[in-house]
Amino acid sequence: MIILTYQHLLVSLQQGISLECSLLSFYYFARVKFIELPKRWIPPPVCGYPPNYSIPEFTFVKSDNVFSATWLFEIMVMFDGILKIVPAIALPILAILLLRELKLAEDSRRKISVARATRNKDHTSKLVICMTIASIVAEGPTGVAVFIQGLATNHFGLLSIINDIISILLIFVTLNATTHFIICIGISKQYRNAVRELLEYEKPAKAVTITAKSSVASIAITKQLDVRRS
């Protein structure tokens, strides 16, 4: 049995990020090549360089290989849009099935203990509904816009409009990501308990004092028994 510690998880996460950055850098630099311009850059006299000093200038152009093909870029963009659209379609279906199972579990719990079910209210269904609506609103329109962006790479006017729309829709994605934790904390008691356990926060235990009380009748009975025994 392998027990993963926080250190192992951080190392794995660091390795994954490094691999992803390396692949993205390889994809970017494989699509371009740097060439030297015929004209060299001559610094102005205020820079303090010696006379006749110049340095070469470089620029990058698109290289002729498979990574620079337009069709490959279009496929990648459309695939990215599909990856955003599919969860927005599948999530409501899965949420409905989950709510159905939660309803059956709640009915079974009520049959076992009506008083306990009434006292302990479960907000899991409300949490599932809020998370589903937020994810659909954030990811669905963005996925459609990104997919259309892949189809409109040769139409610069339409592409410019779609880029502006995507910039606006990304605001909702950011809001969904930033408010996810707040919504979970506000609705789910189990989520709050998990956060307390993760942060090792516990409420101070209240001291309970118990005082022994004896009634007058019990003292009188005790004295009578002592007299009879004597």
N, C-alpha and C positions, 0 to 999 in steps of 0.2 A: 504494500500500500504506500503510495507516494503522497506525502503531505507537503503542499505548496505553502510557503511562507510569503509574507509581503515582499521580502527581498527577491525571491524567485520570480514573483509576478512582475515586479518592476523591471527585472533584467529581461524577462520575456517581452514585456511591452517595449522596452528600449530597443531590443533587437528587431522587433516587428516594425517600429517606426523607422529605424535605420534602413531596413530592407525596402520599405515602401519608398522612402526618399531616394534611394539608389536607383530603383526602377523608374521612378518619375524623371530623375535627372538623365538617365540613359535614354529614355524615350524622347526627352526634349532635345538633348544635344545630338542624338542620332538623326534628327530631322533637319538640322542646320549645319552649316560649315562656315568657318571664319576665313575671310580673304583680306589681303592687304590692299589698301587703296593706293593708287599711283601717286596721289598728292600727299606729302608729308605735312605734319602739323608744325608750324613755326610759332613758338611762344612770343608774346609781346615783350618789348624791352623792359617793362616794369617788373617782369618776373625775375630779372637778374641773371638769366642764363648767358653763357658766352656767345659771341657772334657766330652766325652760321649753325646754330644749334637747332635741330629738328628731330622729331620722333615719328615713327610710322603710325598711321591710322588704320584701324581694322573695322570691318563690318561683317555682318552675318547674312547669309542667303540660304534659301531652302535647298537642301541637297536632294539629289535625284536617287532616292531609294524607296523601299516599300513603306518606311515609317513616315515619309513625307507625302504619301498619296492622299488626295482629297477624300476618296471614298472611305479610306480607313478612319479618317477623322470624323466623317459623317456617321459611320457605323458606331464608333465609340460614343459620340454624343447621343445618338438615338438609343443606344443600349443603356446609357446612364439615365435617360428619361424613362425607359421601360422599368428600370430598377426602382424608380420612384413611384411609378404609376401602379405597379403590381401590389405593393403593400397597401396602398390607399384603397384598392379594390378588395383585397383579401382580408384586410383588418376588420371591416364591418361584419363580414360573414363569420369570421372567427369570434368576434365580440358577441354576436347574437347567440352562437352556440355556447359560449362561455356563460353568458347571462342565463341561458336556459338551464345549464347544469347548476349554477348557483341558486336558481330558484328551486330546483328539485332538492338540493342540499338544505336550503332554508326550510322547506316544508317538512323534510324528515326531522330536522332539528326541533321544529315546533311540536311535532308529534311526541317526541321523547320528553321534552321539558318545555312546557308553555311559559312558565315563569322565567326560566333562564333565557329563553329566546326573546321574551319581551324586555328583559332588563339589559341584555347585551345586544345592542343594535350593530349590525354589520353594514358598513358603507362600501363594501367591495364593488357592488354593482354600480354605485354612483361613480366610483373611481374609474372603473372600466369604461363607462360611457364618456366621461370627461376626457380621458386619454385618447379614446377612439376619435372623438370629434376633433380634438386638437391636432392629432396626427393627420387626419384626412384633409383638414383645412390647410395645414402647412405643407404637406408633401404632394398632395394630388395636383393642384394647379401648377406647382413648380415642375413636376414631372412632365405634364402636358406641354408646358412652354419649352422645356429643354428638348423634348422630342421634336417639336416643330422647328426648333433651332437647328437640329441636325438635318432637317429637310430643306431649310432655306439658306444653306450656305452660299449659294450662288445669287441670291437676291439680297443685295446689300441694304436696300431700303427697309424691307421686311425684317431682315436680320437685326438692324439697328433698333427697330421697335421692340422686337422680342427680347433683345438684351436689356432694354430699359424695363420691360415687364418683369424679367427674371430678377433684376436688381431690387424691384419692389417686393416681389414674392419672397425673396430671401430674408426680408425683414420678419415675415411671419414664421419662417423656419427658425430664426434666431430667437424670437419670442417664445416659440414652443419649447425650444431647448432650455431657455433660461427659467421659464415658469414651471417646467415639469416637476422639479423638486418641490416647489412651493405648493403646487396642487396636491401632490402626494402627501406632504406633511399636513396640509389643512384638512384632508378628507379621511385618510386611512390612519386608524389608531395603531394597527400593526406596523405600519411604516414608521410612525413616531417611536414605537418601542424598539424597532430595529436600529434606528439612528441612535437612540440612547444607549443601546448595548454596544454599538460600534464605537461610540465616543466614550464608553465606560462611564456614563453618567447615571447616577441613581439618586433618587430622592432620599434625604435622611430619614431613617426610621424613627417613628414617633415612640417615645418611651411610654409604656403602659404600666401604671401602678395599680396593684391590687391590694386592697385593705380588707382585713378580716373583720367582720361584724358579727357580734353575738347578740341575740335577743334576750330580753329579760326572762322570757318563759324558759328558754334553754338553760339559763343560769340557775333558775329555781329548780328545775328538774334534776340538774346535776347535784345540787346541794341535798335534795331529798334522797337521792341514791346513796350519797356519801353517808348520810345519817343512818339509813337502814343497814348499810354494810357495817358501820361501827356498832 
